[in-house]
Amino acid sequence: MDARLMIDAPTAEARFWAAIEDLDAAQPDEYFYRVDSHRSVRTIRRHPVLRPLRWDSKDRFPHRALIEATRTMRPGQAIFRLSFWRALAPAMKDWKCRSSEHTMILMRVRRSVVGQALPGWTFDNDDHLDDAELIWKVGSVEEDLNDFYAGGVPLEKVEVFDAEGGRWSAWHANTATAPDRVRLPAIGWSPVAIHPRQGPGMAYWAAVPEPGPRTREAAFWCLLTLDEEAPGNLGGEIPAITRVMTHLLLGQLRELALSRVHVLTLAPDRDRVWAEQFDTSWSAGATRWPGWLRPEPEPVLQLERCARLRREELAALVAASRLPDARPEFKRSIWTWAWDR
């Protein structure tokens, strides 16, 4: 390739933002827009509708209109509210800003759909966010479902922006809003059964070469993360992780059994990623059988905690895995081990 073309070519980010610069410009008032974290999407998709949140039950932003409404509330009543951006430009600004810390999802829905889904609700200016719509109503506490309104905007009418393709797609057809059992295999992770102390569930693994210069002795990292529906977490679950790694190294990862294999467990939380690193080694297992029946005991896999990766190496490793929630390169990420040696 001509070196001049490489210098003059826009960066991937510049091409991306240029491609969507005028998105929806012809119909600026047809849609409402919303930005939610990938973690929030997990809660949203448990129901067929995007549900308004109860405002008066917790420490919420003091909207003037809602404070005024509380003065006339009767016992057994509650206030529910839902916010949208009114235009694409502020929604994109919010999306780009918050994506520097978390994986964020940009959504849109026709204003007419919202009006039909929430008849009788008040559509007002959001005094917390400029260019935003505050939709609220005073309703019965009986309509409260775990701090969410029982009804809402149908998800089948919501569209999600595909950051890689630069286009909108239906909620149920977008990988970013799909459950882990669909999303993770689609980006290269493989499922494996796991049985931690909290009960059986599903985990996912991905084998990634160790970052940095290659040496004669090949090294790999096996990344493990729990399915979002699995109970508990991987913290301190060395026996369960050992069973999974033994299964993989004697099966699907058999070709790596003689390489240096390390394990990295990832537990994405709302604004951080909890992680643990392990070295693996094989030892001769004890056997109660006479030697003439089993002269060579089966090898036993051993896991030992380590802090082998520096912070930047860890960031590169997670980036190579394509796990969307895991964003260790950003300052708000907190890790359970000291990465800088």
Secondary structure, DSSP 8 states (H G I E B T S, - for coil): --HHHHHHS--HHHHHHHHTTTTTTTSTTSEEEEEEEHHHHHHHTTSSEE--EESTTS-----HHHHHHHTT--TTEEEEEEEEESSHHHHHHHHHHHTTTS-EEEEEEEHHHHHHHSTT-EEEE-SSSTTEEEEEEEEEGGGEETTEES--EEGGG-EEEETTTTEEEEGGG-GGGS-HHHHHHHTT-EEEEE--TT--EEEEEEEEE-SSS--SS-EEEEEEEE-TTSSS-STT-HHHHHHHHHHHHTTTTGGGTTSEEEEEEEEE-SS-EEEEEEEEEEEE----S-TTT-SS--EEEEEEEE--S-HHHHHHHHHHHT-TT--TTSTT---SS----
